[in-house]
Amino acid sequence: MSTSLWSSGFGMKMETITPFLGKYRPFMGRCCQTCTPKSWESLFHRSIMDLGFCNVILVKEENTRFRGWLVRRLCYFLWSLEQHIPTSSDASQKIMENTGVQNLLSGRVPGGAGEGQAPGLVMKEVQRILGYIQATLCPVLLRLFSWALLWFLNRLFLNVQLHKGQMKMVHKAVQEGSPLVFLSTHKSLLDGFLLPFVLFSQGLGVVRVALDPHTCSPALRTLLKKLGGLFLPPEANLSLDSSDGILARAVVRAAVEQLLASGQPLLIFLEEPSGYPGPRLSALGQAWLGLVVQVVQEGIIPDATLVPVAIAYDLVPDAPCDMNHDLAPLGLWTGALAVFWKLYNCWGCNQRACVRVHLAQPFSLQEYTINARSCWDSRQTLEHLLQPIVLGECSVVPDTEKEQEWTPSTGLLLTLKEEDQLLVRRLSRHVLSASVASSAVMSTAIMATLLLLRHQKGVVLSQLLGEFSWLTEETLLRGFDVGFSGQLRCLAQHTLSLLKAHVVLLRVHQGDLVVVPRPGPGLTHLARLSKELLPTFLSEAVGACAVRGLLVGRVPPEGPWELQGIELLSQNELYRQILMLLHLLPQDLLLPQPCQSSYCYCQEVLDRLIQCGLLVAEETPGSRPACDTGRQHLSAKLLWKPSGDFTDSESDDFEEPGGRYFRLSQQSRCPDFFLFLCRLLSPILKAFAQAATFLHLGQLPDSGKAPTPGSVQEASYSEQLFQFLQDCAQKEGIFECADPNLAISAIWTFKDLGVLQQMPSPTGPQLHLSPTFASRDNQDKLEQFIRQFICS
């Protein structure tokens, strides 16, 4: 994009502290008041909200003890020399003296010496596994790497923002004496270097990072271990009765015990990298978190402080559109070439992205463990909850939570008791939900959402600027922060320069610009960026799609807004539609907090629709207006519910039998906003509907038949479905649905719903159509059920 297309009166001025357009920045990331009320109160003070932001990678002469001309040119190197790096030379010895390891060496437990293995051989095996997990830190290498990384980040990013108040909360938690465990989202391969550097620069010492050994070559693993990396040995995932697995898991646990007992901070990624074709929650992250939970529950350390972490990029550095995570592990030379290639592309380029690191409020693991168990309730599978409604056999949605777990259990997690396994799964989902909810919305996500959902055929820049300001204000009003600030036109210039590969800028004769998204892969990339905005409007989007499903049988889909506003919508009908949609959508998308029931979520969705002005309360037909209190005897019935008692039938006598009623608001802005909310969920809903259409093509045999050579494995079927989504995108021009992750989500949802079944075969599990959905009639019912929530 040529800078000559822009008015020369506006220069680049990307501030990091001034709120956007003078609006109030919300302070996000408070911990759950239900599960951790003591932490919610003790580890927070309102004065920290006014501390503002800092640019972590902005290191100047003032950040060192020295002054002068030479210092200004060597400040990065001098800064790295002054950082304190604690070392411990006896860590390996303490691990070898651990009780669990000593029991294995003495043969007092299965899997160690005495089972056909000499103690010396077991000792060598323990040392080999320990060498695979970690290594002694190298201070010289750490300082050199910090200097090189600081230099690299300044050439790659415009700034890396961190809220000083959030950092003050973390320092306050350090004073409590419990070890810190950072639980982070995962957007880029660079996260494993950037986040430890940010924490290291803020005086928290060297952070140990749990990394995936499959993504690194042996040489790179050796280097990363000297920089603080931790790697899970492959033997730890062997079966529970395997002697090698027992030995590896004992050594890993001893390493975690020593790490937490010494007070060193630990960083765990609870989320798979962006674009990973699989479940969102990381099985490796859950395994490491399970070790931390086990150490605390057994009293080896009294408590651990958990800190949810979120990181947001304008553009993810290493996420091309055709990213394949099944490539060979990253090696030293490959990584070095990637760095040099990135620097070459950034040389002389002013389009550098911004990064925002968010540290949510820390909370006590011990407190969560005690309180969270009281929130557990019974759950049912999606097949029992939704299949009868899809087939028309039942109209009542069961008042039960959905059980859906897509992340596979590792060997380390399976060693825990079933109750503790459930605790780890729900804790990881709770923390990931908090991290995602507190993540800042970047300017590229807002711009991509506007271009994708409102202006696929192009928009004049002046109109785009107005809508950018509107969507930013809506984001801030919902309690979500934004990762940018500055002058509006400069923000648009910065954002469009980052998206230049996916948009086209055209000058019109009036002197203005027209922004047009590139079709095909350009729209697909914009769809990926727009997902970052979905958590902000998720409740309203679910409610809008539920209202759409409620009206689909009453008014024509393309009918005027005034006609749809005539229809009365009862509260019970809205609850039913919202519940059905909540059950249909994957939990990896919704990320509901385990302590929140579906009924509470439905009420929250309804409240959000009222607050944003889409729904207007209406009087019950035939009843006296609620504002008419002249003939009511207030002493006869209480007009409030006793606090904490929501099941007392006597306190509900004043409610109307049919519940409250609502209408769609007739304000001029409501039709466009309603359509905007519906389109936020359109990609996944349309992918599910097209997956139901794909069933008609007969690619899968009936499960009643014996496995045949034509049976389809899940990986092969997901590729076929993805190709079908791409073909539909070419025909219909809806490229946001052409995503392999959406194809996988559709297949797993259909398996949970009982549409698809897995049957064993000599070549591995094969996918089949269940007998229930082998008929074309039931397949059509499934597709019709999904399409009722889609707004064209």
N, C-alpha and C positions, 0 to 999 in steps of 0.2 A: 504494500500500500504506500503510495507516494505521499510525502508530507505536504506536497504542494496542493493537494486536494483540501487541505484544512486552512482555516483562517490563520494568518501568521500572527495574529494578536494573542493567540493562546499557546503558551509554552507548556512543557511537561512540568507539572508541580504535584507530585504524589505525596501528600502529607500522610503521616501515620498516627496522629493524635487527634486532630480536629474532627469532631463528628460530622458525618455527611450531611450537608445542607443545614447544619446547626441542630440536627435532631438528637434526641437523647439516646445514648447507647445503652442497651440493657446489659446487666451483668448476669451472665449465664453460668450454668454449671453447679447450682446448688445440689447437694446430695439428697437422696430420697428421705423425706420426713417420716414416712411410714416405717421403713426398714431401719433407718439409722437416725433416730431423733436426737440423740446426744451429740453425735458428730455434726448434725445439722446446726446445732446451737453453739457448740464449743469451738469449732474450727472456722468460724466466719465472723467478720466484723464489718459493719457497713462502711467504715472509713476506707476500706481497701478499694471500694468502687471508684474512688476519685483519684487513684494513683496513675492512671493512664497507661500508655503503651511504650515499649522500647523496641528498637531495632537491634536484634541480637548480633547480627553480623557487622554492625557499624562499630568498628574498633579504631580509636584514634589515639593520638599522643596522650590525651588525658587519661586513657585507660591503662597506662603504664606508669612506672615510677620515674621515668626518665623524660627529659625534654631536649629539644634541639632539632636541627635540620635532618640529621641522619636518623633520629628516632622516628620522625614522621614517615620515613620511607621503610623503616624496619619495624613498625609498630605491631604488625601481625606476629612476627617472629618473637619479638620481645614479650608480647602478651602471652604467647604460648609457653614461654620459659617461666613466667611468673605464676602459672596455675599450679595449685597444690594437687599432687597425685599420691594418694596413700598407697603403700605397697605392703604386701604380706607374704613373706617367704615361707611361712609354715602352714599355708592353707592345705596343701596336699597331705602333709603329715597329720593334720587334724581330721581330714576326711578318712585317712587310713585308720585312725584310732576311733572312728565312729562305731557305736555299738552294733549297728546292723552289719557293717563291713566285717567287724571282728567275729561276729557270729558265723558269717560265711567262711571266713578263713579257718575258724576252729572246727567247722563241720557241725555246729549245733543246730543249724537250720538247713532245710533242703536247698539244693542248688549250689552248695559250696563244696569245701573239701570233705572227703570221706565218701563221696559218691563216684568212686573210680578216678578221682583227680587228687594229685598230690598238693599239699598246701603251697608249695613253691609255684606250681603252675597256676593255681588260683590267684596267688599274689601277683604274678605277671599279668594275668588277665585283668585283674582289678586295675593295675597301673595302666594297662593299655586303654581300658574303657575311660579311665579318668583323664588320660591324655587326649582322648577323642572329645570329651566334654569341654574341657577348659585348659588354660595354660596360665602360667604366672605372667602378670602384667609387665610390659616393658616400658618404663617411663620415657626413655629417649625416643622410642618409636611413637609413643602416644603424643609427645610434644611435636614431633615432626609432622605427624599425621594431622594434628589439630591446626597447625600452621597452614599446611597444604589445603585442608578442607575449608578453612576460613577464606583463603585466597580464591578457591574454586567457587564457593557459594556467593561471593561478592561479584563474580563475573557471570554467574548463572541467574541470580535473583536480584530484583530491585530492593527488596527488604524481606526480613523474616520477623514478623511482629509477635510480640509476647506481652500479655497484660501484666503489669507489675503487681497488681493486687492479687492475681492468681498465684504468682510466684511467692508473695508474702504468705498466702495460705499454706503453701507447701513447706516453707521454712518454719512456719508455726507448727506444722505437723511433725517436722523433724525434731523439734524440741520435746515432743511427747515421749521420744525414746524408742518408738517402734520402727522397724525397717520399712522403707518405702517400696511399694510394688506399683509401677506404672503400667496401666493396661490401656493400650492404644489402638486406634483405628490404623488401617494400613492402605495407603493410597499409592505408594511408589516404592521401588527398591531402594531409593535414596533415604527413606524414612529410618532405616537401620543405622544410618550415619548421622543424619540431621538431628533427630531427637536426642541421642546421647550427647551430641555436641552442644545443643541448646541447654540441656541440664548441666553439663559440665561447665559451661560458661557462666552459669548462675550460682556456682559454688556448691553444687551437690556431689562433687567428686566424680569418679569414673563409674558410669552406670553399666552394669552387666546386661547384655542384650541376648535374649533367647532367639536364635536365628534358625532358619530352616536349612538343614544340612544338604538337602537335595538341590538347592539353588547355587551351591558353591562347590568349586573343585577342591581337591585336597590341599593344594598350595594356597588357595585363597582362605580356606578354613584355618590353616596354620597361622596366617597373618592376622585374621580377625580374632582369633583366640588371644593373641598377645595384645589386642586392642580392647578386650573385654567381652568378646563373643562367647556364647554358650551354645553347644550343639547336643541334641539328643541322639544317643547312639542308636543305630538301627535295631540292635538286639532288644531294646526296651519295649518294642512293639510285638515281640514274639508271644506265643501262647503262654497262659498263666502257669502251666506245668513244665515249661521249658527251663532247664537249668541255666542256659545262657541268658534267657530273659529275666529270671529271678536275680541273677548276679548283676546284670546291667541296671535293672530298676533299683536295686539296693545302693549301687554306687551313685546313681543320679540323685536319689533321695538324700544320700549323705552329703553330696555337693550342695544341694539346695539348703539343707539344714545349716551347713557351715557358712554359706553365703548370707542367709538371713540372720544367723546368730552374730555374725561380725558386723551387722548393720549396713552392709553394702546395698545400694538401691538396685532394683531389678526391673527391666523393661520387657514386657510380654505383649506381642501383637495378637489381639483377640479376633482380628478380621483378616480374611484372606486378601491378597493384593488385588487392587482394582482390575477388573476384567477377568479375574480367575474363573474358569468354567466349573463351578461347583458351589457348594454351600458357602454362605457368607461367613459364618462363624468358623474360626480356624480350629481344626482338631489338635494341631500342635500347641496352639495357645491354651486350649482347655487342658491339655496334659500338664503343661507347666503350672497353670493356675491350680490344678488339682493337687500338685505337690505342695504348693504354698498352703492350701487349705488343710491338707493332712498334717503338715508340720505344726500349724497353729492349734488344730483340734487335739493333737496328742500332747500339747503342753510343752513342746520343746522350746518354743518361744511364746511369751504370753499373748502377743497380738502382732498384727501386721497392718499397716496403713495403706489402703488401696487408693490410687489416684487415677481416675479416668482421664485419658489424653485423646485429643482430636487434632488432626492436622489437615489443613485445607490449602490447595494450590490453585492459582489462576489456571495453570495448565500443568498436568502431571508430566514430569520430565521424561519418563521412560515408558509412555503408554501410547504407541502408535495404534492406528485403527485395526491393524491385523495382528495384534500382539498374540503370540503363541507361548503359553507357559509350559509346553512340553518339550522345549528345546533343551540342549545339553546344559549342564551346570555352568555357571559363570566362572571363568578362570581369571588368573591374574592378568595375562596379556589381553584377554578379551575385555576385561574391565578397564584396563589402562587405555586401550584403543577407543572404547566408548567415551571415556572422559576427554581424551584429546579431540575426538570428533565433535563432542558437545561444545568444547571450547572454540573449536574452529568455526562452528555455526554461530556462536555468540560473538565472535570477533567483529567489532565494528557494527554490531546490531544493538539497537536501543530497545528492542521489544523484549525486555526481561520481565519475568513473572514475579508476582508477590506471593508470599507464604504467610499463613497464620497458624500459630501453634496455640492450642487452648488446653489449659490445665484446669480440670473441674475440681470441685471441692473434695478434699480427701475425706475418707471415712474409715471407720474401724471394721476390720474383717470379723473380729470376735462379736461385735455388736450386731452386724448383719446376720451372722450365723444363728444367733439366738432369736432374733426377731423374725427372720424370713421364714422359719419353719412354721410359724403360726399362720402364715398367709397361704399355705399349700391347700389345695382342694382337689377334688376328683376331676379327671379329664377324660375325654372320649376322642376317638379317632375321627378324622374328617369323613370317613365312610359312614359312620353311624350318625353323624351330625347333619350331613348335607345330602347324602345320596337319596333318602326318601323324599326330600323336598324337590330335588332335581327331577325325579321320576314322577312327581305328582301324587305320591302315595301318602304324603303327610303335609300339612300346612303349618304346623307349629314347630318353631325352632327350639330345640332343647336348651334349657338354661344351664349349660355346662361348658366349661372351657375346652378349647381344642388342644389336643396333644399332637405336636408335629416336631420331629427332631430329624433334621437332614444331616447334621454333622456326625460322621462316624466316630465311634468310641475307640480310643487307642488302648494299647496294653497297659499304660500307666493309669488311665482312668478306670479300667476294668478291675484293677486291684483294689479299688475303694469299695466300700459297702454301697449297696444300691441307693440308700438314702443320701450318702455323700456324693454319689455320682449325680443325682438329681440336683443337689445343692450347687455343685460346680456348674452344671449346665445353666441353671437359672441365674446364678451369679454372673456368669459370663454374658448372658443375654441382657441382664439388668445393666451391667456396666457398659456394654456396647450401645445399648439404647441411650444411656446418659451421655456417652461420648458423641454419638451422632447428633443428638438433640442440642448439644452445646457447641457444635462446630459452626464456625462462621461461614456465611454465604459469600462467595467471591463474585466479582463483577462479571466474570465470564459465564457463570451459571445463570445470572439474571439476564444477560444479553442473549444467551443461547435459548433460554426459555421463551423470551419474547419473539425471537425470530422463528422458532420452531412452532409455537402454538398459535401465534397471531399473524405472522407476516412471512409465510413461506414463499409468497409471490413477490416480496419486496416491500420496503417501507421507506418513506422520506426520513432523513436523519433528524429533522426537527421534531417530527412526531415520535420517533424512536427515543429521543432524549426525554420527552415528556413522560412516556410510558416507563422508561428506566427509572425516573425519579419516583413515579407512582409505585412501582413494584418494590423499590427500596424502602419506601415509607411503610408499605404493607408488611414487609419483612420485619422491620423494627417494631411495628405495633404488635406483632405476635410474639415478642420477646426473644427474637433471634437477632444476633448481631451480624454485621457485614464486615468483610475483611478489606475494606477500602475506604477512602475518603478523598476530599479534594474538590476541585472545580468539575462541574458536571460534564462540560464538553471535553475537558482533558481526560476524564475517566472514560468517556466513550471512545476517544482516540486511542487510549491505552488498550482498552478491551478489544476493539476491532482490529488493532494491529496484531494482537495475539491470535485472533481468529482469522487472519488474512488468508489462510489456506482453505477456509471453509465458507467464506463470503466473498461477494463481488461488490465493489463500489463503483457507482456510475454517477457522473455529473449531469445534472439537468440544466436547462437553459436559464432557469431562474437563479442559478448559482448554488443551489442546495445539492445534497448528495442523496442517492438512493442506495440502500443496503439490500442486497439480494442474496439469500443463502444458496450455496451451490447444491444442486440436486445430488441424489445418490449418497456416496460416502460422506459428503458434507453434512447432510441432514442426520445421518447416523451418528456422526461425531457430536453434533449439537444435542442430539437426544441423550448421549452419555453425559454431557455436561449438565443438562437440565435436571438430571436425577438428583443433583446436589441440592436443588431447591425443593424437592418433594417433601422432606420432613417438615418444612415450614408450613406448608398448606395441606398436610396429609389428612388431618381430621376433616377439614372442609371439603377436600376432594372426595373422601369416602362418603360424606354426607350428600354431596351433590350427585354422585353416581347412584346412591341409594334413592334419592328423590327421583332421579331419572328412571330407575327401575319401577318405582311406584306409579309414575305417570304414563309408562309406555303402553299400558292397556286401556288408558282412559282418553287420551288426546292424541292426535296425529303427531308423529315425531317432528315433522317440519311445520307444525302449526304455530301461530303467533304466540308471543309470550303472554299476551293478555288472556288468551284462551287457557293456557296452562295455569295462570294465576287464579282462575275461577275455582279450580278443584280444591276441595278441602282435604288436608292430609292429617290423619289422626296420629297421635303420639305412638300408639301401639303398632300401627302399620309402619311408621318410620323405624321404630326399634327393630321390627322384624326384618326389614330390608337392610338395615345397617348390619345386623347380626349375620345375615346370609353373606353379605359382601366381605365382612371381616373373616368369616370362616373360609371363603374362597381364596382370598389373597394370602400369599405365603407370609409366614412370620418373619422370614428374612427381609421382607419389604417393610412390614408394619413395625417390627421390633417392639412389641408391646412389653411393658414392664410386668414381670411375673406377679408382682403384688397388686396389680390392677385387674379387676374382673372385667369381663366383656360388657356387663351391664353398665359399669362406670364409664367404660370407653364409649358406649352408645350415648350416654347422657352427655359426655364431653363433646361428642360430635354434634349432637343436637344444640347444645349451648353455643358452640362455635358458629353454627349456621344462623342462629338468632343474633349473635353479636356482630357478625359481618353484614347483617341486614338482608340476607337472602330469604329468611323465613320470618313471617309476621304472625304473632299469636292471634287466633280467631276465637270468638265465643262459640260455645257448644250450641249446635242447632236446637232451637226451641227453648233455650234456657235464658234466665235473666242475666244481663251483663254483669260481669264480675265487679265492675265499679259501682253498681247499684247496691249500696249497703243500707238503704233506708229501711227495708223490711226484714233485714237479717237480724237474728237474735244471737249476738256474739257469745252470750253466756251459755247457749245451748250446746254448742260444739266448739272445741278448740280449733282455732284457725292456724295452728302450727303443729309440726310433728315433734314429739319428744326427741331430743338430740341423742343420737346413737341407737335409736329404736326405729327402724324403717320397716318393720314387719307387723307392727301393731295395727290390726284391722280397724279398731275404734278410732284411731287418729286419722284414718283415711276416709271417714264417712263424708267429709265435706267435699271430696273430689268427685268430679262427674264420672258416671259409669264408663263412658268411652274414653276418658282421659282428655288431655288437651288437644286442640285442633290448630292447624297452621295453614297459611297460604303462602305462595311465593310472592315476594315483594314486587311491586310494580314500579319501583324506582328505575330511572333510565339507565343506570349503570349495571343493574342486576343481570340482564340477559348475557352481556359480554363476560361478566365475572363468573356467572354460572357455567358458561361454556369453557372458560379458561380452567376452572377447577376440574371439570369432567375430563378435559384433555390431558391433565396431568397423569391420570391413571389409564389413559387410552392405550399406551404402548403395551402394557402387560395384559390388559383385558382383551385387546385385539389379538395379541399373540395366543392367548388361551382359546379364543374363539376360532382362530385359524387352525390351532392344534386339534380342536374338535372337528373342524371340517376335514382335516387331514385323515381322520379316522375313516371317512367315507371311501378313501382311495384303496382300502384293503391291503395296506402294507403289513398288517399284523394278522396272524392266524388267531382263531378262537382258542381260548384256553382249554376247551373241552377236547381238543384234538391233541394227539401225541406230538411231541416236538419233531419238527421236520427240518430238512436242510434249508428251507425258506424262512425259518424262524429268525428273529431279529434281536441282536444284542442291543443293550441300552445305548452304547456309544454310537453304534451304526444308525439306530433309529433317531437319535438326537441330530446327527448329521443330515439325515433325510428331512427331518422336520425343519431344520435351519435352512436347507436349500429351498424348501417349500415356502418358508417365510420370505426369503429373498425373491423368489419368483412372484409372490403376491405383492411385494413392495414395488417391483418393476411395473406390474400391471396397474396397481392402484395409486402409486406414488406415495405410499406411507412407509418411508424408510426407517422410521424410528422403531418399527417392530422387528426389523431384520437384525436381531441380536442373538448370538448363540446362548447367552445366559438366560434369555427369555424362553428359548426352546427347552433348555434343561429344566427351568422352573415349571413349565407347563407339563412336562413328562412326570416330574416328581409329584406335582399336585394331582395329576390324574391317577397316579399310583396310590396316593393317600385317599383319593375319592373312590377308589375301587373300580375305576375305568380300565386301568392296566394292571396286569399281574405279572409277577416274575415266577418262572418255573425252572427248576434245575435241568441241566442237560450236560452231556459229556464235555461240551466246549465252553461251559459257563452258563450263568443265568440268562434266560431268554425272556423277552417281553411278549406278552400275549394279551389279547382283548379278553376281559372278563366275560363270563356268560351273560351277565346282566346287560352289558353294552355291546353285545354282538349284533343285536338287531339295529336296523337303520332308524327305527322309530325312537329308541332311547338315545341314540347318538344325536338325533335332531333335537330332542328335549334338552340334552346337555348344551348344545350350541345355542339354543334359544334362551336357556337360563343365563348363560354368560353374556349374550348380546343385549339383554335387557338393561345392563348397566353401562353400555357404551353409548355415548352421545356423538352423533355424526357431526 
